[in-house]
Amino acid sequence: MAGTGKWPRVIIFTTPNCPWCRAAKEYLRQRGVPFKEVDVSRDAAAARDLVRRTGQMGVPVLDIGGKIVIGFNRPQIDALLGLRKK
């Protein structure tokens, strides 16, 4: 799912038991933002890549059009997606 149409490409790195990951995914869904989810607990290569790119192992991490957001940082996510406060 490339950055087609209205939205840049969004990838969210998650783990199954992460409440902030669930909140971030729900936030994107509510705003109609398509995303690709990568479960780093099941994908060791993705986990290594995440550490290489961010220097840490925490999730969620969002890649929005090539820009990294560490954690569920709504203001930063909104800014990168061009969303206004609702």
NORKAFEN-V945414 format. One record per residue. N is the residue number from 0. RES is the residue in three letters. SS is DSSP state (H for helix, E for strand, C for the rest). Layout:
n = [N | N]
res = [RES | RES]
ss = [SS | SS]
This chain:
n = [0 | 1 | 2 | 3 | 4 | 5 | 6 | 7 | 8 | 9 | 10 | 11 | 12 | 13 | 14 | 15 | 16 | 17 | 18 | 19 | 20 | 21 | 22 | 23 | 24 | 25 | 26 | 27 | 28 | 29 | 30 | 31 | 32 | 33 | 34 | 35 | 36 | 37 | 38 | 39 | 40 | 41 | 42 | 43 | 44 | 45 | 46 | 47 | 48 | 49 | 50 | 51 | 52 | 53 | 54 | 55 | 56 | 57 | 58 | 59 | 60 | 61 | 62 | 63 | 64 | 65 | 66 | 67 | 68 | 69 | 70 | 71 | 72 | 73 | 74 | 75 | 76 | 77 | 78 | 79 | 80 | 81 | 82 | 83 | 84 | 85]
res = [MET | ALA | GLY | THR | GLY | LYS | TRP | PRO | ARG | VAL | ILE | ILE | PHE | THR | THR | PRO | ASN | CYS | PRO | TRP | CYS | ARG | ALA | ALA | LYS | GLU | TYR | LEU | ARG | GLN | ARG | GLY | VAL | PRO | PHE | LYS | GLU | VAL | ASP | VAL | SER | ARG | ASP | ALA | ALA | ALA | ALA | ARG | ASP | LEU | VAL | ARG | ARG | THR | GLY | GLN | MET | GLY | VAL | PRO | VAL | LEU | ASP | ILE | GLY | GLY | LYS | ILE | VAL | ILE | GLY | PHE | ASN | ARG | PRO | GLN | ILE | ASP | ALA | LEU | LEU | GLY | LEU | ARG | LYS | LYS]
ss = [C | C | C | C | C | C | C | C | C | E | E | E | E | E | C | C | C | C | H | H | H | H | H | H | H | H | H | H | H | H | C | C | C | C | C | E | E | E | E | C | C | C | C | H | H | H | H | H | H | H | H | H | H | H | C | C | C | C | C | C | E | E | E | E | C | C | E | E | E | E | C | C | C | H | H | H | H | H | H | H | H | C | C | C | C | C]
